[in-house]
Amino acid sequence: MESQSHPLARVVVTGGAGFIGTHTVRLLLEAGSAVLVLDDLRHACGEPVPPAAELVTADISSPLAAAAIARYRPTGAVHLAAQGGVNRSMQDPAADATVNVVGTVALLKALADAQCRRVVFASSGGAIYGRARRLPSREADRQQPLSPYGAAKLAGEGYLGMFGRTLGLRSVAMRYANVYGPHQDGTGEAGVVAITCQRLLSAQPPRITGDGEQTRDFIFVHDVARANVLALGSRVQGPLNVATGIGTSINLVASTLAALAGQPSVVEHLPARPGEVRHTFLSPDQAAAKLGWRATTPIAEGLRLTFEAFQHATKPPTATPAP
Ligand SMILES: NC(=O)c1ccc[n+]([C@@H]2O[C@H](COP(=O)([O-])OP(=O)(O)OC[C@H]3O[C@@H](n4cnc5c(N)ncnc54)[C@H](O)[C@@H]3O)[C@@H](O)[C@H]2O)c1
């Protein structure tokens, strides 16, 4: 690391035990950063935090987390910890806001108090733009979230601006598209790639809501982790889409994974979700211009890597032959 005050020198990663967090922590360690993971493990992805990183098990809004930050004196932070379920946020918007708004504000205050000057925030392109008037969505487009989760991410971006103007905590809000890859939770309500991998590996057909021709901008998690590290080390401020700029249909995702599983594409169809956005994809041009970043993993390769990782994770250990 160039200097002890460089943003990449000592980095706090909240949610570092989660899906995007584990990949980001690994890349930061490879880049030579010292890393403190702050995660209460409520939704840890199961990959152990690397021994080279320190783990403090705490809620981001707790005094324990603030004390850990004060002691660590981070030069930079990647804030990934969140309540990540859109459906859950609809059922209990206040619980969502407790983590995603109040938790974020408490964390930003602790970082500012510790003289941290740089933070990368996990926002959501999928949830912030809402029903876009034109595609691809760009950072300057109107933000009209349709869920409490999206509203909370937008509120987080508002607080980032304030902490920058008033307290000198410079930040970039990464508006991720639909992130997929190894270690994603395949048991939950969201993450069609992970859920489909799990279903195929337990001999269940892919499940598709509606006709499957709805499109999403699927971005591989390695590309996202790389964008996080580049953004932390840069001087860029404000929102940035982290996306491929390509819409891929759910049917294509399901048929590609079914082919990888060697299973005939029998698909289980569920009724379309009322009010679901039909098409979304985001322009990555700002990230390319400001960070020199572009996604480099084509969807076919990303799906193959993801399926193989799930396959490996679910494989029973080979029995040792009896002597
Ligand atoms: N996965 C996606 O497609 C996607 C898309 C857009 C934005 N995001 C955002 O990216 C971030 C990371 O997403 P992910 O998919 O890795 O989620 P994840 O659920 O896998 O990881 C989140 C981690 O945060 C931890 N956590 C949650 N609440 C906490 C709290 N109050 N205190 C401490 N730790 C807490 C969990 O234990 C978990 O390890 C989130 O902010 C999410 O909203 C994700």
The ligand as an SDF file (V2000), in Angstrom:
LIG
                    3D

 44 48  0  0  0  0  0  0  0  0999 V2000
  -27.1130   -9.0380   -4.2930 N   0  0  0  0  0  0  0  0  0  0  0  0
  -27.6120   -8.1180   -5.1130 C   0  0  0  0  0  0  0  0  0  0  0  0
  -28.0620   -8.4170   -6.2270 O   0  0  0  0  0  0  0  0  0  0  0  0
  -27.6120   -6.6630   -4.6920 C   0  0  0  0  0  0  0  0  0  0  0  0
  -28.1210   -5.7140   -5.5990 C   0  0  0  0  0  0  0  0  0  0  0  0
  -28.1360   -4.3770   -5.2260 C   0  0  0  0  0  0  0  0  0  0  0  0
  -27.6420   -4.0020   -3.9920 C   0  0  0  0  0  0  0  0  0  0  0  0
  -27.1810   -4.9420   -3.1200 N   0  0  0  0  0  0  0  0  0  0  0  0
  -26.6710   -4.4870   -1.8290 C   0  0  0  0  0  0  0  0  0  0  0  0
  -25.3480   -4.9680   -1.6710 O   0  0  0  0  0  0  0  0  0  0  0  0
  -25.0890   -5.2300   -0.2950 C   0  0  0  0  0  0  0  0  0  0  0  0
  -24.5890   -6.6400   -0.1170 C   0  0  0  0  0  0  0  0  0  0  0  0
  -25.5680   -7.5300   -0.6220 O   0  0  0  0  0  0  0  0  0  0  0  0
  -25.4090   -9.1040   -0.5080 P   0  0  0  0  0  0  0  0  0  0  0  0
  -26.1920   -9.6740   -1.6220 O   0  0  0  0  0  0  0  0  0  0  0  0
  -23.9820   -9.4540   -0.3300 O   0  0  0  0  0  0  0  0  0  0  0  0
  -26.2060   -9.3670    0.8460 O   0  0  0  0  0  0  0  0  0  0  0  0
  -25.9520  -10.4730    1.9860 P   0  0  0  0  0  0  0  0  0  0  0  0
  -27.2390  -10.5690    2.7370 O   0  0  0  0  0  0  0  0  0  0  0  0
  -25.3640  -11.7020    1.4110 O   0  0  0  0  0  0  0  0  0  0  0  0
  -24.8390   -9.7880    2.8950 O   0  0  0  0  0  0  0  0  0  0  0  0
  -25.1540   -8.8150    3.8470 C   0  0  0  0  0  0  0  0  0  0  0  0
  -24.3030   -9.0570    5.0650 C   0  0  0  0  0  0  0  0  0  0  0  0
  -24.6070   -8.0210    6.0120 O   0  0  0  0  0  0  0  0  0  0  0  0
  -24.7690   -8.5810    7.3050 C   0  0  0  0  0  0  0  0  0  0  0  0
  -25.6870   -7.7090    8.0400 N   0  0  0  0  0  0  0  0  0  0  0  0
  -26.9890   -7.4520    7.7580 C   0  0  0  0  0  0  0  0  0  0  0  0
  -27.4800   -6.5640    8.6410 N   0  0  0  0  0  0  0  0  0  0  0  0
  -26.4730   -6.2530    9.4890 C   0  0  0  0  0  0  0  0  0  0  0  0
  -26.3630   -5.3800   10.5970 C   0  0  0  0  0  0  0  0  0  0  0  0
  -27.4060   -4.6450   11.0220 N   0  0  0  0  0  0  0  0  0  0  0  0
  -25.1750   -5.2800   11.2440 N   0  0  0  0  0  0  0  0  0  0  0  0
  -24.1050   -6.0250   10.8280 C   0  0  0  0  0  0  0  0  0  0  0  0
  -24.1490   -6.8630    9.7730 N   0  0  0  0  0  0  0  0  0  0  0  0
  -25.3310   -6.9840    9.1180 C   0  0  0  0  0  0  0  0  0  0  0  0
  -25.3140   -9.9870    7.0670 C   0  0  0  0  0  0  0  0  0  0  0  0
  -25.0230  -10.8530    8.1400 O   0  0  0  0  0  0  0  0  0  0  0  0
  -24.5960  -10.3790    5.7750 C   0  0  0  0  0  0  0  0  0  0  0  0
  -23.3830  -11.0470    6.0730 O   0  0  0  0  0  0  0  0  0  0  0  0
  -26.3880   -4.9180    0.4340 C   0  0  0  0  0  0  0  0  0  0  0  0
  -26.3300   -3.6110    0.9200 O   0  0  0  0  0  0  0  0  0  0  0  0
  -27.4360   -5.0230   -0.6390 C   0  0  0  0  0  0  0  0  0  0  0  0
  -28.5720   -4.2450   -0.3380 O   0  0  0  0  0  0  0  0  0  0  0  0
  -27.1470   -6.2470   -3.4550 C   0  0  0  0  0  0  0  0  0  0  0  0
  1  2  1  0
  2  3  2  0
  2  4  1  0
  4  5  1  0
  4 44  2  0
  5  6  2  0
  6  7  1  0
  7  8  2  0
  8  9  1  0
  8 44  1  0
  9 10  1  0
  9 42  1  0
 10 11  1  0
 11 12  1  0
 11 40  1  0
 12 13  1  0
 13 14  1  0
 14 15  2  0
 14 16  1  0
 14 17  1  0
 17 18  1  0
 18 19  2  0
 18 20  1  0
 18 21  1  0
 21 22  1  0
 22 23  1  0
 23 24  1  0
 23 38  1  0
 24 25  1  0
 25 26  1  0
 25 36  1  0
 26 27  1  0
 26 35  1  0
 27 28  2  0
 28 29  1  0
 29 30  1  0
 29 35  2  0
 30 31  1  0
 30 32  2  0
 32 33  1  0
 33 34  2  0
 34 35  1  0
 36 37  1  0
 36 38  1  0
 38 39  1  0
 40 41  1  0
 40 42  1  0
 42 43  1  0
M  CHG  2   8   1  16  -1
M  END
$$$$
